[in-house]
Amino acid sequence: MKDQELYDMAVEAMQKSYSPYSKYKVGAAVLTKCGKVFKGCNVENSSYGATICGERTAIVKAVSEGYRDFEAIAVCGSDDVPSFPCGICRQFIFEFGSDIRIIMLDENKEMITYKISELLPKGFRL
């Protein structure tokens, strides 16, 4: 699967965001190593700590279906800047591999990618 296709799936997922408080929509699409894609969006809650990010939603959907080997995750937000995963999401992604690629668009709408180990150089596992 091409990075642009995965990113387009993240944009599609973003449309389902439940973000009445921040008004900031996030979509994500995670690609398993066997080629299956799971999409997710952010889901906010009045109790802010109960909010879940789009990246974690997509990964949780995949894991709940038995998938744990990921190749890439595309992430998009409702503004015109790259939607870098938050710290919790970086650690959450790192849990499943240090080589997972993060796909986003930069301010010029150009595709950018990073390995999760670049965004979280000192990630840990117990």
All heavy atoms as an XYZ file, in Angstrom:
980
protein
N       0.846     -1.183      0.000
C       0.000      0.000      0.000
C       0.885      1.238      0.000
O       1.877      1.312      0.717
C      -0.899     -0.009      1.225
C      -1.661      1.280      1.416
S      -2.882      1.237      2.719
C      -4.102      0.197      1.954
N       0.499      2.206     -0.781
C       1.244      3.459     -0.861
C       0.910      4.345      0.341
O      -0.198      4.316      0.871
C       0.902      4.182     -2.156
C       1.369      3.438     -3.381
C       1.057      4.189     -4.641
C       1.586      3.377     -5.823
N       1.232      3.925     -7.085
N       1.890      5.144      0.743
C       1.703      6.040      1.882
C       0.510      6.969      1.675
O      -0.248      7.229      2.610
C       2.967      6.860      2.123
C       4.110      6.032      2.687
O       3.914      4.831      2.989
O       5.220      6.593      2.820
N       0.332      7.468      0.458
C      -0.782      8.388      0.190
C      -2.126      7.702      0.415
O      -3.056      8.314      0.946
C      -0.698      8.940     -1.234
C      -1.771      9.984     -1.536
C      -1.641     11.243     -0.684
O      -0.595     11.868     -0.654
N      -2.705     11.623      0.014
N      -2.230      6.447      0.032
C      -3.476      5.708      0.244
C      -3.780      5.568      1.736
O      -4.917      5.748      2.166
C      -3.394      4.318     -0.384
C      -3.349      4.311     -1.898
C      -3.125      2.903     -2.425
O      -1.993      2.391     -2.300
O      -4.101      2.325     -2.952
N      -2.755      5.250      2.507
C      -2.948      5.114      3.949
C      -3.321      6.459      4.562
O      -4.226      6.542      5.405
C      -1.672      4.558      4.590
C      -1.811      4.083      6.035
C      -2.794      2.923      6.150
C      -0.454      3.690      6.597
N      -2.671      7.523      4.104
C      -2.997      8.863      4.605
C      -4.444      9.233      4.265
O      -5.161      9.784      5.104
C      -2.031      9.915      4.043
C      -2.252     11.266      4.659
C      -1.676     11.588      5.877
C      -3.069     12.209      4.045
C      -1.904     12.817      6.475
C      -3.305     13.437      4.625
C      -2.720     13.740      5.838
O      -2.967     14.952      6.432
N      -4.884      8.906      3.064
C      -6.266      9.188      2.663
C      -7.260      8.462      3.568
O      -8.338      8.986      3.868
C      -6.500      8.807      1.205
C      -5.758      9.713      0.229
O      -5.315     10.813      0.632
O      -5.609      9.308     -0.943
N      -6.895      7.274      4.013
C      -7.756      6.533      4.942
C      -7.811      7.227      6.309
O      -8.851      7.230      6.965
C      -7.281      5.096      5.089
C      -7.478      4.269      3.847
S      -6.808      2.621      4.126
C      -7.711      1.714      2.882
N      -6.705      7.825      6.704
C      -6.695      8.587      7.956
C      -7.603      9.809      7.848
O      -8.342     10.133      8.781
C      -5.268      9.010      8.305
N      -7.572     10.473      6.706
C      -8.459     11.627      6.475
C      -9.918     11.186      6.556
O     -10.757     11.865      7.167
C      -8.152     12.292      5.112
C      -9.193     13.344      4.764
C      -6.749     12.905      5.124
N     -10.208     10.044      5.977
C     -11.577      9.501      6.043
C     -11.977      9.226      7.492
O     -13.084      9.557      7.912
C     -11.610      8.212      5.223
C     -12.951      7.549      5.133
C     -12.865      6.278      4.296
O     -12.507      6.368      3.110
O     -13.154      5.192      4.848
N     -11.082      8.652      8.262
C     -11.369      8.359      9.668
C     -11.583      9.638     10.468
O     -12.418      9.676     11.385
C     -10.226      7.541     10.269
N     -10.835     10.689     10.136
C     -10.941     11.964     10.848
C     -12.366     12.511     10.803
O     -12.820     13.170     11.736
C      -9.961     12.972     10.255
C      -9.977     14.318     10.938
S      -8.789     15.487     10.232
C      -9.412     15.695      8.584
N     -13.089     12.235      9.750
C     -14.449     12.756      9.601
C     -15.392     12.208     10.674
O     -16.451     12.774     10.919
C     -14.988     12.441      8.205
C     -14.122     12.959      7.067
C     -13.704     14.409      7.227
O     -14.500     15.282      7.546
N     -12.418     14.667      7.019
N     -15.011     11.109     11.326
C     -15.859     10.496     12.354
C     -15.472     10.939     13.763
O     -16.032     10.467     14.746
C     -15.794      8.984     12.226
C     -16.377      8.527     10.907
C     -16.414      7.040     10.791
C     -17.145      6.726      9.488
N     -16.743      5.510      8.881
N     -14.521     11.846     13.867
C     -14.041     12.328     15.155
C     -15.185     12.840     16.026
O     -16.114     13.492     15.550
C     -13.043     13.467     14.927
O     -12.766     14.151     16.121
N     -15.083     12.550     17.317
C     -15.988     13.128     18.305
C     -15.133     14.079     19.140
O     -14.411     13.663     20.041
C     -16.612     12.038     19.184
C     -17.515     12.599     20.255
C     -18.771     13.101     19.929
C     -17.112     12.654     21.582
C     -19.604     13.631     20.916
C     -17.924     13.179     22.565
C     -19.167     13.664     22.219
O     -19.994     14.192     23.191
N     -15.164     15.362     18.776
C     -14.293     16.350     19.417
C     -15.044     17.643     19.737
O     -14.683     18.713     19.268
C     -13.084     16.636     18.515
O     -13.496     16.840     17.175
N     -16.110     17.534     20.561
C     -16.913     18.725     20.846
C     -16.209     19.755     21.729
O     -16.621     20.908     21.767
C     -18.138     18.157     21.567
C     -17.635     16.909     22.225
C     -16.615     16.354     21.268
N     -15.154     19.377     22.424
C     -14.502     20.287     23.361
C     -13.338     21.025     22.711
O     -13.274     22.250     22.750
C     -14.071     19.518     24.625
C     -15.241     18.758     25.190
C     -15.314     17.377     25.070
C     -16.313     19.431     25.775
C     -16.417     16.676     25.544
C     -17.422     18.744     26.242
C     -17.466     17.362     26.124
O     -18.571     16.681     26.569
N     -12.426     20.296     22.108
C     -11.258     20.941     21.493
C     -11.555     21.413     20.078
O     -10.871     22.281     19.559
C     -10.081     19.965     21.433
O     -10.311     18.961     20.454
N     -12.540     20.812     19.441
C     -12.865     21.071     18.029
C     -11.719     20.642     17.102
O     -11.701     20.983     15.932
C     -13.196     22.549     17.762
C     -14.231     23.135     18.686
C     -15.594     22.583     18.440
C     -16.639     23.364     19.203
N     -17.332     22.599     20.198
N     -10.755     19.894     17.638
C      -9.609     19.420     16.859
C      -9.816     17.949     16.509
O      -9.787     17.081     17.373
C      -8.313     19.609     17.635
C      -7.091     19.259     16.819
C      -6.670     20.085     15.778
C      -6.355     18.113     17.083
C      -5.556     19.775     15.021
C      -5.229     17.799     16.336
C      -4.839     18.626     15.309
O      -3.740     18.321     14.556
N     -10.035     17.700     15.240
C     -10.281     16.339     14.761
C      -8.972     15.665     14.384
O      -8.097     16.292     13.792
C     -11.199     16.362     13.541
C     -12.564     16.919     13.830
C     -13.427     16.922     12.577
C     -14.806     17.446     12.937
N     -15.782     17.138     11.917
N      -8.864     14.390     14.720
C      -7.698     13.588     14.362
C      -8.173     12.277     13.765
O      -9.125     11.673     14.253
C      -6.806     13.299     15.591
C      -5.656     12.371     15.220
C      -6.285     14.601     16.187
N      -7.493     11.871     12.709
C      -7.752     10.570     12.097
C      -6.450      9.808     11.982
O      -5.381     10.403     11.854
N      -6.558      8.494     12.037
C      -5.373      7.646     11.904
C      -5.752      6.375     11.163
O      -6.901      5.930     11.219
C      -4.801      7.302     13.279
N      -4.777      5.822     10.473
C      -4.947      4.537      9.803
C      -3.662      3.760      9.999
O      -2.589      4.234      9.626
C      -5.250      4.729      8.319
N      -3.777      2.591     10.629
C      -2.600      1.769     10.906
C      -2.585      0.586      9.937
O      -3.614     -0.045      9.697
C      -2.555      1.308     12.381
C      -3.697      0.385     12.751
C      -1.223      0.662     12.708
N      -1.415      0.353      9.360
C      -1.214     -0.720      8.395
C      -0.466     -1.862      9.070
O       0.639     -1.665      9.592
C      -0.399     -0.201      7.203
C       0.023     -1.217      6.143
C      -1.187     -1.814      5.436
C       0.981     -0.558      5.155
N      -1.072     -3.055      9.059
C      -0.393     -4.216      9.617
C       0.625     -4.742      8.608
O       0.541     -4.435      7.414
C      -1.393     -5.346      9.948
O      -1.943     -5.861      8.734
C      -2.504     -4.853     10.871
N       1.558     -5.530      9.085
C       2.575     -6.088      8.189
C       1.975     -7.046      7.175
O       2.572     -7.289      6.132
C       3.683     -6.744      8.995
C       4.554     -5.712      9.689
C       5.797     -6.311     10.285
C       6.637     -5.183     10.868
N       7.815     -5.695     11.563
N       0.771     -7.570      7.448
C       0.130     -8.466      6.474
C      -0.815     -7.703      5.535
O      -1.507     -8.310      4.730
C      -0.578     -9.614      7.172
S      -1.990     -9.140      8.155
N      -0.838     -6.361      5.635
C      -1.579     -5.549      4.683
C      -2.978     -5.121      5.082
O      -3.668     -4.469      4.312
N      -3.412     -5.442      6.286
C      -4.736     -5.028      6.737
C      -4.653     -3.632      7.349
O      -3.654     -3.289      7.976
C      -5.268     -6.036      7.758
C      -6.718     -5.864      8.098
C      -7.317     -7.170      8.574
C      -8.744     -7.019      9.010
N      -9.675     -6.653      7.980
N      -5.692     -2.836      7.171
C      -5.722     -1.466      7.684
C      -6.850     -1.324      8.700
O      -7.968     -1.801      8.475
C      -5.924     -0.439      6.539
C      -6.072      0.973      7.090
C      -4.773     -0.520      5.546
N      -6.548     -0.639      9.791
C      -7.542     -0.296     10.806
C      -7.520      1.214     10.974
O      -6.454      1.818     11.094
C      -7.218     -0.982     12.138
C      -7.382     -2.467     12.089
C      -6.335     -3.267     11.677
C      -8.585     -3.062     12.435
C      -6.471     -4.648     11.613
C      -8.733     -4.441     12.365
C      -7.677     -5.240     11.958
N      -8.707      1.811     10.992
C      -8.820      3.269     11.098
C      -9.338      3.646     12.481
O     -10.055      2.868     13.120
C      -9.782      3.802     10.036
C      -9.310      3.545      8.626
C     -10.221      4.160      7.588
C     -11.528      3.413      7.513
N     -12.393      3.881      6.425
N      -8.974      4.855     12.900
C      -9.460      5.361     14.176
C      -9.508      6.870     14.179
O      -8.872      7.531     13.357
N     -10.259      7.414     15.105
C     -10.362      8.867     15.277
C     -10.291      9.178     16.761
O     -10.426      8.288     17.602
C     -11.656      9.397     14.672
S     -13.150      8.756     15.464
N     -10.071     10.450     17.066
C     -10.081     10.841     18.467
C     -11.517     10.871     18.983
O     -12.456     11.197     18.252
C      -9.367     12.181     18.696
C      -9.956     13.348     17.939
O     -10.402     13.213     16.795
N      -9.926     14.521     18.548
N     -11.667     10.494     20.253
C     -12.971     10.486     20.912
C     -12.779     11.201     22.247
O     -12.122     10.686     23.149
C     -13.494      9.047     21.136
C     -14.854      9.080     21.833
C     -13.581      8.286     19.811
N     -13.327     12.408     22.348
C     -13.173     13.207     23.556
C     -14.245     12.852     24.588
O     -15.244     12.196     24.271
C     -13.254     14.697     23.213
C     -12.095     15.151     22.341
C     -12.118     16.625     22.009
O     -13.137     17.305     22.238
O     -11.083     17.098     21.513
N     -13.997     13.312     25.819
C     -14.907     13.034     26.920
C     -14.905     14.225     27.861
O     -13.870     14.899     27.995
C     -14.433     11.763     27.638
C     -15.440     11.259     28.637
O     -15.507     11.765     29.747
N     -16.200     10.275     28.233
N     -16.006     14.454     28.529
C     -16.085     15.539     29.514
C     -14.999     15.410     30.571
O     -14.490     16.393     31.087
C     -17.454     15.547     30.201
O     -18.464     15.827     29.268
N     -14.667     14.184     30.925
C     -13.538     13.914     31.802
C     -12.333     13.777     30.885
O     -12.097     12.727     30.292
C     -13.777     12.616     32.581
O     -12.636     12.290     33.323
N     -11.577     14.860     30.732
C     -10.543     14.930     29.694
C      -9.580     13.749     29.695
O      -9.116     13.316     28.658
C      -9.756     16.242     29.787
C     -10.600     17.457     29.469
C     -10.593     18.554     30.297
C     -11.413     17.484     28.339
C     -11.381     19.676     30.010
C     -12.191     18.589     28.049
C     -12.172     19.681     28.892
O     -12.939     20.778     28.609
N      -9.269     13.196     30.863
C      -8.369     12.051     30.940
C      -8.927     10.814     30.259
O      -8.184      9.897     29.916
N     -10.233     10.778     30.031
C     -10.864      9.634     29.373
C     -10.850      9.759     27.848
O     -11.282      8.858     27.140
C     -12.306      9.476     29.862
N     -10.337     10.869     27.361
C     -10.236     11.081     25.917
C      -9.219     10.112     25.328
O      -8.211      9.804     25.940
C      -9.825     12.537     25.635
O     -10.886     13.401     26.060
C      -9.533     12.780     24.167
N      -9.490      9.622     24.120
C      -8.536      8.739     23.436
C      -8.203      9.338     22.078
O      -9.067      9.864     21.372
C      -9.069      7.294     23.310
C      -7.984      6.381     22.716
C     -10.362      7.246     22.522
C      -8.280      4.911     22.830
N      -6.937      9.265     21.739
C      -6.438      9.813     20.477
C      -6.745      8.870     19.317
O      -6.951      7.672     19.506
C      -4.936     10.044     20.564
S      -4.436     11.155     21.891
N      -6.724      9.404     18.119
C      -6.990      8.613     16.924
C      -6.001      7.490     16.713
O      -6.369      6.379     16.297
N      -4.734      7.742     17.011
C      -3.701      6.722     16.825
C      -3.979      5.511     17.703
O      -3.926      4.362     17.259
C      -2.313      7.278     17.171
C      -1.882      8.451     16.335
C      -2.217      9.800     16.964
O      -3.377      9.989     17.402
O      -1.323     10.659     17.009
N      -4.286      5.777     18.975
C      -4.559      4.673     19.900
C      -5.847      3.958     19.543
O      -5.933      2.740     19.669
C      -4.572      5.181     21.339
C      -3.165      5.491     21.815
C      -3.122      5.915     23.263
N      -3.606      7.282     23.373
C      -4.320      7.749     24.380
N      -4.657      6.979     25.387
N      -4.690      9.009     24.403
N      -6.849      4.695     19.068
C      -8.092      4.047     18.639
C      -7.817      3.045     17.529
O      -8.282      1.899     17.577
C      -9.120      5.095     18.160
O      -9.414      5.990     19.228
C     -10.402      4.431     17.697
N      -7.044      3.445     16.526
C      -6.739      2.554     15.402
C      -5.968      1.328     15.873
O      -6.284      0.193     15.477
C      -5.949      3.308     14.333
N      -4.972      1.527     16.717
C      -4.168      0.399     17.186
C      -4.984     -0.525     18.073
O      -4.886     -1.756     17.954
C      -2.891      0.904     17.890
C      -1.958      1.563     16.856
C      -2.180     -0.239     18.615
C      -0.761      2.271     17.450
N      -5.803      0.027     18.943
C      -6.647     -0.806     19.800
C      -7.604     -1.649     18.961
O      -7.817     -2.829     19.249
C      -7.409      0.057     20.835
C      -8.526     -0.721     21.507
C      -6.431      0.602     21.874
N      -8.158     -1.063     17.915
C      -9.027     -1.838     17.027
C      -8.265     -3.000     16.408
O      -8.765     -4.128     16.337
C      -9.614     -0.941     15.943
C     -10.706      0.000     16.464
C     -11.139      1.024     15.435
C     -11.917      0.444     14.301
N     -12.426      1.509     13.383
N      -7.032     -2.749     15.974
C      -6.222     -3.805     15.360
C      -5.889     -4.898     16.371
O      -6.069     -6.094     16.091
C      -4.943     -3.209     14.775
N      -5.417     -4.492     17.535
C      -5.036     -5.475     18.552
C      -6.247     -6.295     18.981
O      -6.146     -7.516     19.156
C      -4.359     -4.782     19.756
C      -4.175     -5.746     20.933
C      -3.012     -4.193     19.334
N      -7.390     -5.664     19.106
C      -8.593     -6.393     19.526
C      -9.048     -7.409     18.482
O      -9.819     -8.317     18.789
C      -9.737     -5.421     19.856
O     -10.227     -4.802     18.683
N      -8.535     -7.272     17.266
C      -8.832     -8.233     16.197
C      -7.676     -9.217     15.987
O      -7.686    -10.002     15.040
C      -9.137     -7.493     14.888
C     -10.398     -6.650     14.943
C     -11.665     -7.478     15.156
O     -11.754     -8.599     14.607
O     -12.549     -7.002     15.897
N      -6.663     -9.141     16.863
C      -5.577    -10.109     16.820
C      -4.326     -9.696     16.079
O      -3.431    -10.509     15.867
N      -4.211     -8.433     15.686
C      -3.049     -7.946     14.935
C      -2.125     -7.160     15.849
O      -2.585     -6.279     16.578
C      -3.493     -7.076     13.759
C      -4.300     -7.841     12.749
C      -5.676     -7.962     12.886
C      -3.687     -8.472     11.672
C      -6.419     -8.689     11.969
C      -4.421     -9.198     10.757
C      -5.795     -9.307     10.912
O      -6.523    -10.034     10.001
N      -0.818     -7.476     15.781
C       0.148     -6.785     16.635
C       1.412     -6.382     15.907
O       2.310     -5.795     16.507
C       0.512     -7.669     17.816
C      -0.672     -7.910     18.725
C      -0.282     -8.660     19.949
N      -1.484     -8.865     20.765
C      -1.662     -9.865     21.566
N      -0.717    -10.772     21.708
N      -2.771     -9.975     22.247
N       1.512     -6.722     14.650
C       2.698     -6.396     13.863
C       2.346     -5.293     12.874
O       1.595     -5.534     11.922
C       3.205     -7.634     13.118
C       3.676     -8.717     14.068
O       4.311     -8.366     15.082
O       3.395     -9.900     13.812
N       2.884     -4.093     13.112
C       2.517     -2.936     12.316
C       3.685     -2.428     11.480
O       4.826     -2.433     11.919
C       1.989     -1.817     13.217
C       0.850     -2.265     14.092
C       0.978     -2.299     15.464
C      -0.345     -2.682     13.528
C      -0.064     -2.720     16.273
C      -1.396     -3.111     14.322
C      -1.257     -3.131     15.700
N       3.341     -1.968     10.297
C       4.333     -1.400      9.382
C       4.347      0.120      9.463
O       5.395      0.745      9.491
C       4.005     -1.840      7.951
C       4.987     -1.366      6.925
C       4.648     -1.888      5.545
O       4.294     -3.071      5.421
O       4.737     -1.091      4.595
N       3.148      0.726      9.479
C       3.052      2.192      9.421
C       1.728      2.648     10.009
O       0.767      1.879     10.078
C       3.159      2.665      7.974
N       1.711      3.917     10.389
C       0.460      4.561     10.807
C       0.453      5.975     10.232
O       1.431      6.716     10.358
C       0.269      4.564     12.340
C      -1.102      5.136     12.723
C       1.402      5.258     13.052
C      -1.509      4.867     14.163
N      -0.625      6.314      9.548
C      -0.806      7.657      9.004
C      -1.662      8.443      9.989
O      -2.624      7.900     10.547
C      -1.477      7.600      7.645
N      -1.304      9.708     10.177
C      -2.012     10.556     11.138
C      -2.302     11.901     10.497
O      -1.434     12.501      9.861
C      -1.161     10.778     12.419
C      -1.957     11.566     13.450
C      -0.677      9.456     12.996
N      -3.528     12.387     10.670
C      -3.886     13.718     10.162
C      -4.743     14.435     11.183
O      -5.405     13.811     12.007
C      -4.614     13.614      8.825
S      -6.231     12.852      8.939
N      -4.693     15.753     11.128
C      -5.499     16.580     12.015
C      -6.246     17.623     11.219
O      -6.021     17.796     10.020
N      -7.124     18.327     11.892
C      -8.019     19.264     11.204
C      -7.409     20.644     10.996
O      -8.123     21.585     10.682
C      -9.342     19.371     11.958
O      -9.136     19.750     13.304
N      -6.091     20.766     11.134
C      -5.451     22.041     10.805
C      -4.377     21.811      9.738
O      -4.240     20.708      9.233
C      -4.878     22.722     12.052
C      -3.852     21.871     12.769
O      -3.415     20.839     12.214
O      -3.473     22.238     13.892
N      -3.640     22.831      9.409
C      -2.680     22.741      8.302
C      -1.235     22.545      8.749
O      -0.311     22.955      8.059
C      -2.781     23.998      7.430
C      -4.076     24.038      6.643
O      -4.608     22.962      6.317
O      -4.556     25.147      6.358
N      -1.030     21.926      9.882
C       0.315     21.614     10.344
C       0.412     20.103     10.545
O      -0.610     19.431     10.701
C       0.671     22.368     11.649
C       0.664     23.871     11.423
C      -0.265     21.997     12.770
N       1.623     19.558     10.545
C       1.752     18.115     10.758
C       1.127     17.700     12.090
O       1.237     18.423     13.084
C       3.258     17.884     10.776
C       3.848     19.056     10.081
C       2.920     20.196     10.336
N       0.461     16.581     12.098
C      -0.199     16.079     13.304
C       0.685     15.030     13.966
O       0.432     13.830     13.856
C      -1.563     15.495     12.948
O      -2.382     16.493     12.410
N       1.720     15.491     14.624
C       2.619     14.573     15.313
C       1.878     13.887     16.462
O       1.104     14.534     17.166
C       3.827     15.326     15.881
C       4.832     15.707     14.841
C       4.754     16.922     14.192
C       5.851     14.827     14.511
C       5.687     17.276     13.229
C       6.799     15.175     13.544
C       6.715     16.398     12.900
N       2.098     12.602     16.661
C       1.471     11.921     17.793
C       1.915     12.545     19.117
O       3.065     12.976     19.260
C       1.994     10.484     17.677
C       2.368     10.329     16.242
C       2.864     11.680     15.815
N       1.012     12.567     20.081
C       1.341     13.074     21.409
C       2.285     12.083     22.097
O       2.553     10.986     21.584
C       0.076     13.286     22.229
S      -0.721     11.754     22.793
N       2.772     12.439     23.257
C       3.713     11.587     23.979
C       3.143     10.223     24.324
O       3.821      9.198     24.180
N       1.910     10.186     24.796
C       1.285      8.899     25.127
C       1.189      8.037     23.878
O       1.501      6.847     23.907
C      -0.105      9.111     25.770
C       0.036      9.758     27.144
C      -0.857      7.783     25.869
C      -1.278     10.191     27.758
N       0.770      8.622     22.775
C       0.653      7.851     21.523
C       2.010      7.375     21.036
O       2.128      6.259     20.524
C      -0.052      8.669     20.448
S      -1.819      8.840     20.760
N       3.038      8.182     21.196
C       4.379      7.762     20.773
C       4.798      6.512     21.542
O       5.283      5.545     20.961
C       5.393      8.893     20.983
C       5.168     10.039     20.030
C       6.130     11.180     20.280
N       5.680     12.370     19.579
C       6.473     13.352     19.177
N       7.769     13.304     19.417
N       5.973     14.390     18.554
N       4.603      6.520     22.846
C       4.958      5.347     23.645
C       4.060      4.166     23.276
O       4.506      3.026     23.195
C       4.855      5.658     25.136
C       5.214      4.484     26.032
C       6.629      3.976     25.831
O       7.582      4.749     25.758
N       6.795      2.670     25.728
N       2.796      4.421     23.033
C       1.839      3.372     22.674
C       2.245      2.706     21.366
O       2.231      1.482     21.239
C       0.439      4.002     22.547
C      -0.691      3.021     22.682
C      -1.198      2.692     23.923
C      -1.250      2.451     21.554
C      -2.247      1.802     24.034
C      -2.297      1.556     21.653
C      -2.806      1.229     22.902
N       2.635      3.507     20.373
C       3.085      2.971     19.080
C       4.393      2.196     19.271
O       4.551      1.087     18.754
C       3.270      4.110     18.047
C       1.922      4.751     17.717
C       3.946      3.596     16.774
C       2.021      6.105     17.015
N       5.319      2.758     20.038
C       6.628      2.143     20.273
C       6.493      0.757     20.899
O       7.326     -0.126     20.663
C       7.470      3.058     21.157
C       8.904      2.650     21.275
C       9.838      3.085     20.349
C       9.329      1.838     22.311
C      11.175      2.710     20.453
C      10.657      1.463     22.422
C      11.581      1.894     21.494
N       5.464      0.560     21.676
C       5.206     -0.737     22.307
C       5.190     -1.870     21.281
O       5.564     -3.001     21.584
C       3.869     -0.684     23.059
C       3.448     -1.970     23.720
C       4.233     -2.290     24.992
O       4.868     -1.375     25.569
O       4.195     -3.458     25.407
N       4.774     -1.556     20.071
C       4.602     -2.576     19.033
C       5.751     -2.612     18.026
O       5.714     -3.390     17.089
C       3.255     -2.372     18.333
C       2.112     -2.563     19.282
C       1.521     -1.482     19.901
C       1.658     -3.832     19.591
C       0.486     -1.650     20.806
C       0.623     -4.024     20.497
C       0.042     -2.926     21.112
N       6.769     -1.789     18.211
C       7.931     -1.838     17.333
C       8.596     -0.492     17.184
O       7.922      0.533     17.087
N       9.917     -0.497     17.142
C      10.666      0.759     17.041
C      10.831      1.225     15.595
O      11.273      2.342     15.354
C      12.036      0.610     17.695
O      12.756     -0.446     17.085
N      10.460      0.376     14.626
C      10.607      0.735     13.214
C       9.305      1.140     12.533
O       9.277      1.345     11.316
C      11.234     -0.425     12.431
C      12.689     -0.650     12.794
O      13.339      0.312     13.254
O      13.165     -1.772     12.630
N       8.224      1.229     13.273
C       6.942      1.613     12.677
C       7.068      3.025     12.117
O       7.558      3.936     12.781
C       5.803      1.529     13.715
C       5.654      0.078     14.194
C       4.486      2.059     13.129
C       4.739     -0.091     15.386
N       6.629      3.189     10.867
C       6.707      4.494     10.219
C       5.476      5.329     10.551
O       4.362      4.827     10.531
C       6.808      4.333      8.697
C       8.124      3.753      8.252
C       8.261      3.606      6.739
N       7.130      2.932      6.136
C       6.241      3.509      5.328
N       6.337      4.774      4.991
N       5.243      2.813      4.820
N       5.703      6.619     10.821
C       4.635      7.583     11.067
C       4.543      8.448      9.821
O       5.536      9.063      9.417
C       4.934      8.472     12.292
C       5.405      7.639     13.493
C       3.737      9.348     12.628
C       4.445      6.592     13.963
N       3.370      8.508      9.216
C       3.161      9.230      7.955
C       2.261     10.433      8.219
O       1.178     10.287      8.790
C       2.503      8.305      6.912
C       3.388      7.084      6.666
C       2.201      9.059      5.624
C       2.664      5.936      5.972
N       2.704     11.615      7.776
C       1.936     12.851      7.943
C       2.175     13.735      6.731
O       3.000     13.421      5.882
C       2.401     13.601      9.200
C       2.275     12.831     10.479
S       3.170     13.620     11.841
C       4.860     13.197     11.447
N       1.472     14.853      6.684
C       1.760     15.895      5.692
C       2.353     17.088      6.413
O       1.942     17.418      7.522
C       0.482     16.337      4.970
C      -0.217     15.344      4.058
C      -1.394     16.021      3.349
C       0.723     14.729      3.049
N       3.319     17.747      5.765
C       3.892     18.953      6.356
C       3.048     20.175      5.973
O       2.001     20.045      5.330
C       5.363     19.123      5.982
C       5.601     19.424      4.499
O       4.644     19.739      3.761
O       6.773     19.341      4.076
N       3.523     21.349      6.346
C       2.779     22.592      6.089
C       2.560     22.845      4.598
O       1.649     23.569      4.217
C       3.510     23.789      6.707
C       3.610     23.755      8.210
C       4.821     22.963      8.723
O       5.517     22.305      7.923
O       5.057     22.999      9.941
N       3.403     22.259      3.753
C       3.287     22.439      2.301
C       2.527     21.300      1.629
O       2.568     21.167      0.410
C       4.691     22.562      1.685
C       5.432     23.749      2.229
O       4.893     24.841      2.342
N       6.681     23.529      2.607
N       1.879     20.476      2.440
C       1.100     19.325      1.945
C       1.990     18.257      1.308
O       1.547     17.488      0.469
C       0.004     19.755      0.955
C      -0.930     20.816      1.493
C      -1.856     20.236      2.517
C      -2.898     21.271      2.901
N      -3.337     21.157      4.247
N       3.259     18.227      1.721
C       4.199     17.207      1.263
C       4.220     16.075      2.282
O       4.184     16.311      3.500
C       5.605     17.789      1.117
C       5.718     18.905      0.103
C       5.542     18.435     -1.330
O       5.949     17.299     -1.635
O       4.989     19.206     -2.128
N       4.308     14.837      1.789
C       4.354     13.673      2.652
C       5.677     13.652      3.425
O       6.746     13.849      2.856
C       4.233     12.415      1.788
C       4.008     11.142      2.542
S       2.316     10.901      3.133
C       1.311     11.196      1.700
N       5.578     13.444      4.738
C       6.765     13.281      5.575
C       6.606     11.990      6.374
O       5.487     11.614      6.730
C       7.016     14.482      6.509
C       5.781     14.787      7.369
C       7.423     15.712      5.720
C       6.018     15.850      8.441
N       7.699     11.324      6.618
C       7.649     10.102      7.416
C       8.806     10.083      8.411
O       9.887     10.620      8.142
C       7.726      8.822      6.538
O       8.963      8.807      5.850
C       6.581      8.755      5.555
N       8.535      9.488      9.536
C       9.523      9.282     10.585
C       9.329      7.877     11.126
O       8.195      7.383     11.178
C       9.312     10.256     11.759
C       9.517     11.697     11.427
C       8.465     12.479     10.959
C      10.754     12.298     11.619
C       8.652     13.819     10.664
C      10.945     13.638     11.331
C       9.887     14.388     10.851
O      10.077     15.708     10.573
N      10.385      7.251     11.575
C      10.233      6.032     12.356
C       9.853      6.464     13.762
O      10.284      7.534     14.227
C      11.545      5.243     12.394
C      11.857      4.543     11.108
C      13.104      3.699     11.269
C      13.397      2.976      9.967
N      14.616      2.156     10.090
N       9.075      5.651     14.440
C       8.674      6.012     15.796
C       9.902      6.190     16.686
O       9.900      7.031     17.584
C       7.660      5.008     16.394
C       7.080      5.535     17.710
C       8.260      3.634     16.567
C       6.346      6.848     17.611
N      10.971      5.454     16.421
C      12.192      5.602     17.222
C      12.836      6.978     17.045
O      13.587      7.431     17.918
C      13.199      4.501     16.887
O      13.535      4.536     15.521
N      12.534      7.660     15.943
C      13.027      9.028     15.759
C      12.211     10.016     16.582
O      12.731     11.022     17.064
C      12.953      9.431     14.289
C      13.897      8.669     13.386
C      13.701      9.059     11.934
O      12.705      8.603     11.323
O      14.546      9.821     11.426
N      10.920      9.744     16.725
C      10.047     10.633     17.495
C      10.098     10.334     18.990
O       9.758     11.185     19.804
C       8.598     10.512     17.002
C       8.345     10.908     15.552
C       6.860     10.778     15.232
C       8.835     12.315     15.268
N      10.510      9.116     19.319
C      10.632      8.707     20.720
C      11.951      7.933     20.865
O      11.954      6.705     20.953
C       9.439      7.839     21.136
C       9.353      7.494     22.615
C       9.034      8.743     23.440
C       8.307      6.430     22.849
N      13.071      8.664     20.869
C      14.376      7.995     20.823
C      14.700      7.140     22.042
O      15.526      6.249     21.964
C      15.367      9.140     20.666
C      14.639     10.362     21.102
C      13.184     10.112     20.842
N      14.082      7.378     23.131
C      14.357      6.615     24.345
C      13.105      5.894     24.841
O      12.869      5.778     26.039
C      14.909      7.520     25.464
C      16.170      8.251     25.092
C      17.318      7.288     24.935
C      18.591      8.092     24.655
N      19.707      7.234     24.312
N      12.300      5.383     23.912
C      11.103      4.635     24.294
C      11.492      3.429     25.122
O      12.627      2.953     25.062
N      10.576      2.928     25.910
C      10.912      1.795     26.781
C       9.875      0.689     26.677
O       8.758      0.880     26.236
C      11.053      2.264     28.237
C       9.748      2.682     28.850
C       8.994      1.788     29.597
C       9.259      3.970     28.673
C       7.787      2.179     30.176
C       8.048      4.371     29.224
C       7.314      3.476     29.986
N      10.322     -0.480     27.083
C       9.446     -1.648     27.207
C       9.820     -2.342     28.515
O      10.986     -2.417     28.870
C       9.657     -2.611     26.040
C       9.179     -2.058     24.728
C       9.234     -3.152     23.637
N       8.924     -2.549     22.359
C       9.810     -1.979     21.562
N      11.083     -1.955     21.875
N       9.449     -1.447     20.405
N       8.849     -2.842     29.216
C       9.124     -3.581     30.455
C       9.550     -4.990     30.125
O       9.204     -5.560     29.140
C       7.880     -3.606     31.351
C       7.420     -2.236     31.855
C       6.156     -2.391     32.696
C       8.505     -1.570     32.661
